[in-house]
Amino acid sequence: MKVLIIGGAGMIGRKLSERLAKDGELGGRSISELALYDVVPASMPAAAKMPVKVATGDFPAEGEAEKLVAGGAEMIFHLAAIVSGEAEQEFDKGYRINMDGTRRLLEAIRHSGRTKTRLVFASSIAVFGAPFPEAIGDEFFNTPLTSYGTQKNICELLISDYSRKGFLDGISLRLPTICVRPGKPNKAASGFFSNIMREPLAGQEAVLPVSESVMHWHASPRAAVEFMRHAATIDTAKVGPRRALTMPGLAVTVGEQIAALKKVAGDKVAARIRREPDQFIEQIVAGWPRKFAAKRAAELGFKPDQSFEDIIRIHIEDELGGRIG
Amino acid sequence: MKVLIIGGAGMIGRKLSERLAKDGELGGRSISELALYDVVPASMPAAAKMPVKVATGDFPAEGEAEKLVAGGAEMIFHLAAIVSGEAEQEFDKGYRINMDGTRRLLEAIRHSGRTKTRLVFASSIAVFGAPFPEAIGDEFFNTPLTSYGTQKNICELLISDYSRKGFLDGISLRLPTICVRPGKPNKAASGFFSNIMREPLAGQEAVLPVSESVMHWHASPRAAVEFMRHAATIDTAKVGPRRALTMPGLAVTVGEQIAALKKVAGDKVAARIRREPDQFIEQIVAGWPRKFAAKRAAELGFKPDQSFEDIIRIHIEDELGGRIG
């Protein structure tokens, strides 16, 4: 089985490719080739058990999706996207990549005639818009309040329709916010959820711009990779025509995050968090989903992290070689 | 104020244009020109109080939306669509007209810079897919089970996003099934809901293919025109960012329809309904929404018909000149 990861240079793409390369198989089926595609070259996974191809390109460009599909992958992970903030500022760019690119991919698969192609699409909880109930259920409606969320929602709808028509076999996963996100601090409004864990663990100071009562919905990078792997091999007959699933996560407050950090890494590490309230960020975050009741995904075998302590331990293991700074 | 009706030759388009032509105004603003656009020429409304332009074209074709928007309408009713059955059979055609056409219209308005353009879009309860709760609430999720419903849902999302961005001022109305639909019996699976009223009233026999316990969601053509007029003049600040509204209707069973027909037109007329159960149609109809709790629309001033007897009386007044056959 050939596997293609579109968006293979991104954080999840990289972790997924490393896992697949190491395993050499997915759901008991041997992977004969792993193709990694992105706008910049994906890094080569270490010690891959199969040939790995790295390609770059402009995903939504004319003919690009056809070229990708011509590679013959039976399993496609589509993780490529213009992120939320950029899609909001660059309206045309966001629609071109997040919506038109996906549609072209669906069309290319449809016209390839390979109706059994499994497509796993990274959607987002941005398909939901405030006001929310206490916990957002699986049947709560989608009213995105960003262009990014709109684009993701449209892709979900297209994937359900193309799957229903039998053109392909798709599934959309609405991922929680990934925490602890590795790498450098970034300017995303959601960055602090990871910054206040990652930086103190690395011996650095981090800024907390919101109050400790702010609740948010989290999953570790490892959990996200497991969601992808499970979605790739799940019996979609059990999923039925409603192909978009909210992934299970952990709803924790910033205060609970900090308490978990103290427990795992000690008071000295947690003391590296500096409170610097920022009205602007507090306001943005107030419009985000806080908590879900993701029953369908749980029933279908998708598993959340066990605890926020675990989320921190996963970061220490996977990113810090087990050492706290 | 110039008004444009895209889909002006359709049943609702025709009734809306007649009403606007006769009134000469909308929400207290005088209509200086009424433009009717469709794939076939719209009929000229009688005794119009303003100049009426009739144009035909291929709506989603390159440059067509720009041409339409260049007409300078401040108020656009977009009622054009490939209907459900055809969109299901002709996949590309459905997406081209129902999705791409609408998107091109939105882009043309956006690029015209006329941000106050009010766009009233005819959506559909086909954005919902079974299984349903007893009554479908305003916050129930959209999981269309047809390509038509998918396309309508995508248009709703785009219209909300373009409105939120301030490119235009749009609103999407999910219309109930229109009953009594004038004209000839057609082969649509939903046709019988109207056939069993219209044909007996005109002295003809009609076939009822389902059991009398089947419940469905109805509005008269007159109510639909009122929904359009109200949506055209409503304060969208009150609607907020959730621009798609399920219109209020009447949930009645076929048995209640027949009882109403007896009451309004007598047993002799109702006796013209011939029971001819059709498993195939019964099965299709079982997947359709039956009843809604359309609270938001009601709070925003959209009004359903008073009773099914009224729906029948409206048909007799508007289509039969007050005479029963």
Contacts between the chains, C-beta under 8 A, distances in Angstrom:
chain1	res1	chain2	res2	distance
A	91	B	165	6.8
A	129	B	241	6.7
A	129	B	242	7.6
A	138	B	141	7.9
A	139	B	140	6.3
A	139	B	141	5.0
A	140	B	139	6.3
A	140	B	141	6.2
A	141	B	138	7.9
A	141	B	139	5.0
A	141	B	140	6.2
A	141	B	141	4.8
A	141	B	142	6.5
A	142	B	141	6.5
A	142	B	142	6.6
A	142	B	157	7.8
A	143	B	160	7.1
A	143	B	241	6.9
A	143	B	242	4.8
A	144	B	157	7.0
A	144	B	160	7.7
A	144	B	161	7.3
A	145	B	164	6.9
A	145	B	241	6.0
A	147	B	161	5.6
A	147	B	165	7.1
A	150	B	157	5.1
A	150	B	158	7.1
A	150	B	160	7.2
A	150	B	161	4.2
A	153	B	157	5.6
A	154	B	154	5.2
A	154	B	157	5.8
A	154	B	158	7.6
A	157	B	142	7.8
A	157	B	144	7.1
A	157	B	150	5.1
A	157	B	153	5.6
A	157	B	154	5.8
A	157	B	157	7.9
A	158	B	150	7.1
A	158	B	154	7.6
A	160	B	143	7.1
A	160	B	144	7.7
A	160	B	150	7.2
A	161	B	144	7.3
A	161	B	147	5.5
A	161	B	150	4.2
A	164	B	145	6.9
A	165	B	91	6.8
A	165	B	147	7.1
A	241	B	129	6.7
A	241	B	143	6.9
A	241	B	145	6.0
A	242	B	129	7.6
A	242	B	143	4.8
